[in-house]
Amino acid sequence: MVTETMVLIALRQKNWNSAAMLLAEMCRNDPDSSMKTVGNALRSAAQDPVAAHLVSIWTEIRWNEISDSEFFN
């Protein structure tokens, strides 16, 4: 089972193809996942440096949100 953390790790490594495959599997298992919207950005990230930069920024923000929620709970 693919988790959001696994997708975020691939995104942090800027491994767009691996992240896209993990994300596709994650969305197959959970069609209502909020991560589904990241898939659209990933299609552009492999081709467009601006999109790649924006995905990287979002990834770090999301990573910190998860880390903070685990720390404060």
C-alpha positions as CSV (number, residue, x, y, z in Angstrom):
1,M,0.0,0.0,0.0
2,V,1.4,3.4,-1.0
3,T,1.2,6.2,1.5
4,E,1.3,10.0,1.2
5,T,4.7,9.9,2.9
6,M,6.1,7.6,0.2
7,V,4.9,10.0,-2.5
8,L,6.3,13.0,-0.7
9,I,9.7,11.3,-0.4
10,A,9.8,10.8,-4.1
11,L,8.7,14.4,-4.7
12,R,11.4,15.7,-2.3
13,Q,14.0,13.7,-4.3
14,K,12.5,15.3,-7.5
15,N,11.9,11.9,-8.9
16,W,8.8,12.9,-10.9
17,N,8.3,9.6,-12.7
18,S,8.5,7.5,-9.5
19,A,6.2,10.0,-7.7
20,A,3.7,9.8,-10.5
21,M,3.6,6.0,-10.4
22,L,3.3,6.0,-6.6
23,L,0.5,8.6,-6.8
24,A,-1.4,6.7,-9.5
25,E,-1.3,3.6,-7.3
26,M,-2.3,5.6,-4.2
27,C,-5.3,7.1,-6.1
28,R,-6.4,3.6,-7.4
29,N,-6.5,2.4,-3.8
30,D,-8.1,5.6,-2.5
31,P,-10.0,7.5,-5.3
32,D,-11.1,10.2,-2.9
33,S,-7.5,11.1,-1.9
34,S,-6.7,14.8,-1.8
35,M,-3.3,14.0,-3.4
36,K,-5.1,13.3,-6.7
37,T,-4.7,17.0,-7.6
38,V,-0.9,16.7,-7.3
39,G,-1.0,14.4,-10.4
40,N,-1.8,17.3,-12.7
41,A,1.1,19.3,-11.5
42,L,3.4,16.3,-11.8
43,R,2.7,16.0,-15.5
44,S,4.0,19.5,-15.9
45,A,6.9,19.2,-13.5
46,A,8.9,16.9,-15.7
47,Q,8.8,19.4,-18.5
48,D,8.6,22.8,-17.0
49,P,11.1,24.1,-14.4
50,V,8.6,26.6,-13.0
51,A,6.1,23.8,-12.3
52,A,8.9,21.7,-10.8
53,H,9.8,24.5,-8.5
54,L,6.2,25.0,-7.4
55,V,5.7,21.3,-6.8
56,S,8.9,21.3,-4.7
57,I,7.7,24.2,-2.6
58,W,4.3,22.6,-2.0
59,T,6.1,19.3,-1.1
60,E,8.2,21.0,1.6
61,I,5.1,22.8,3.0
62,R,3.1,19.5,3.1
63,W,6.1,17.7,4.6
64,N,6.4,20.3,7.4
65,E,2.6,20.1,8.0
66,I,2.8,16.4,8.6
67,S,5.9,16.7,10.7
68,D,4.3,19.5,12.8
69,S,1.1,17.5,13.3
70,E,3.0,14.5,14.6
71,F,5.2,16.6,16.9
72,F,2.3,18.5,18.5
73,N,0.0,15.4,18.9
